[in-house]
Amino acid sequence: MPITTLDPVTALVVIDLQKGIAGLPLAHPIAEILARTQQLARAFRKRALPVVLVNVVGRAPGRTEQPFQFNPPPDWAELVPELEQQPSDILISKHTPGAFHGTGLDMQLRRHGVTQIVLCGVATGSGVEATARAAYDHGYHVTFAVDAMTDRARETHDFCIGRVFPKLGETGTTADVLAKL
């Protein structure tokens, strides 16, 4: 469903736009994703709406078929400077794909009176999708800024946007979100 409205207290939730992930090969140019996210963050801050910056700092301990063998450089989890982090931003560090499990995200959002979130970031089929599912389960209205997110595989990105996200919320572009603010 296209974006119909934004609640009076809507938060922007930016997933994993950090140095180690922004430097990976991605389906869409990261410079475009960062520029759109920067537009969104500036607009939310201008209206005194919450901006949540999420980074991943580890991995959940469960077994998978694809082993995780990675020694990240020291600055891997640092947020990219293009986000222009502000003292008012809510910072969430996670160990799982989704930003809700094992973090204080739900408590922070409720403390600010948030009833809706706008999601963007990397990766569409991992961190963004997992966070969206949990937000939906927690009763938030979910909106996706689909041109401010990407994945490592275009097929995964397109599948999520076309088939998964419409079941969890409303989808639109950065311009659509900005027009509703």
C-alpha positions in Angstrom: 0.0 0.0 0.0 1.4 3.4 -0.9 2.2 5.8 2.0 -1.1 7.3 3.2 -0.1 9.2 6.2 2.6 9.6 8.9 1.5 9.6 12.5 2.3 12.8 14.6 5.1 11.0 16.3 6.9 9.0 13.7 10.6 7.9 14.1 13.2 7.4 11.4 15.0 4.1 12.0 18.3 3.8 10.0 19.6 0.2 9.9 23.4 -0.6 9.8 24.7 2.3 7.8 28.1 1.8 9.3 31.6 1.8 7.8 32.0 -1.9 7.5 28.7 -2.5 5.8 28.7 0.6 3.6 32.0 -0.6 2.1 30.6 -3.9 0.9 29.5 -4.6 -2.7 25.8 -3.7 -2.7 23.0 -3.8 -5.3 22.6 -0.1 -5.4 25.2 2.7 -5.2 25.8 3.4 -1.5 26.3 7.1 -2.2 22.6 7.4 -3.3 21.3 5.4 -0.3 23.4 7.7 2.0 22.2 10.9 0.3 18.5 9.9 0.7 19.0 8.8 4.3 20.7 12.1 5.0 17.7 13.9 3.5 15.3 11.9 5.7 17.4 12.4 8.9 17.6 16.1 8.4 13.9 16.4 7.8 13.0 14.4 10.9 15.4 16.3 13.0 14.1 19.6 11.7 10.6 18.6 12.9 12.0 17.3 16.3 11.0 13.8 15.4 13.2 10.9 16.7 16.1 9.6 14.6 17.3 6.2 15.5 20.7 5.1 14.3 21.3 1.4 14.5 24.6 -0.5 14.1 25.4 -4.2 14.3 28.3 -5.0 16.6 28.3 -8.8 16.7 26.4 -11.9 15.6 23.8 -14.0 17.3 25.3 -17.3 18.6 23.0 -19.7 16.7 24.4 -22.2 14.2 23.9 -21.5 10.5 25.0 -23.3 7.3 27.1 -20.4 6.3 29.8 -19.9 8.9 30.7 -16.4 10.0 34.5 -16.1 9.7 35.3 -12.5 9.9 37.8 -10.4 11.8 36.4 -6.9 11.4 38.7 -3.9 11.5 38.4 -1.6 14.6 36.1 1.0 12.9 33.8 -1.6 11.3 30.8 -0.8 13.5 31.2 3.0 13.4 28.3 4.9 11.8 29.1 6.6 8.5 29.8 10.3 8.8 27.1 11.1 6.2 24.5 10.4 8.9 25.6 13.5 10.7 24.9 12.0 14.1 23.4 14.5 16.5 23.2 14.4 20.4 19.4 14.0 20.1 19.7 10.8 18.0 18.9 7.5 19.6 21.7 5.0 19.2 21.0 1.3 19.2 23.7 -1.4 18.9 22.6 -4.9 18.2 23.9 -8.5 17.8 21.0 -9.8 15.7 19.6 -8.8 12.3 16.7 -7.0 13.9 17.0 -3.9 16.0 14.4 -4.9 18.6 15.6 -8.2 20.0 18.0 -7.7 23.0 18.1 -3.9 22.7 16.2 -1.0 24.3 14.6 0.1 21.0 11.0 -0.5 21.9 11.4 1.2 25.3 13.1 4.2 23.6 10.4 4.5 21.0 7.6 4.3 23.6 9.3 6.8 25.8 9.2 9.3 22.9 5.5 8.4 22.1 6.3 6.9 18.8 3.5 5.0 17.0 5.1 4.7 13.6 8.5 4.1 12.1 10.1 4.8 8.7 12.8 2.3 7.9 15.8 2.6 5.7 19.3 1.2 5.5 21.1 -2.0 4.8 20.3 -4.8 4.2 16.8 -4.9 2.8 16.4 -8.7 3.3 18.1 -8.9 6.7 18.3 -6.0 9.2 15.5 -3.9 7.6 13.2 -6.8 7.2 13.9 -8.3 10.7 13.3 -4.9 12.3 10.1 -4.3 10.3 8.7 -7.7 11.3 9.4 -7.0 15.0 8.0 -3.4 14.7 4.8 -4.8 13.2 4.6 -7.4 16.0 5.1 -4.6 18.6 2.1 -2.7 17.1 4.0 0.1 15.3 2.8 1.4 11.9 5.7 0.6 9.5 6.7 2.6 6.5 9.5 1.8 4.1 11.6 4.4 2.3 12.4 1.8 -0.4 14.9 4.0 -2.4 16.9 4.6 0.8 17.7 0.9 1.3 19.6 -1.8 -0.5 20.9 -5.3 -0.1 23.9 -7.2 -1.4 21.6 -9.0 -3.9 19.2 -7.1 -6.1 16.8 -10.1 -6.2 16.5 -10.1 -2.4 15.9 -6.3 -2.3 13.2 -6.5 -5.1 11.5 -9.5 -3.4 11.3 -7.8 -0.1 9.9 -4.6 -1.5 7.4 -6.3 -3.8 6.2 -9.2 -1.8 7.2 -8.9 1.9 7.0 -5.2 2.9 3.5 -4.6 1.6 2.3 -7.2 4.2 4.0 -5.3 7.0 3.3 -1.7 6.1 3.4 1.0 3.5 6.1 1.5 0.9 7.2 4.6 -0.9 10.2 6.7 -1.9 12.1 9.2 0.1 10.2 12.0 -1.7 6.9 10.3 -0.6 8.0 10.3 3.0 9.2 13.9 2.9 5.9 15.0 1.3 4.0 13.4 4.2 6.1 15.0 7.0 
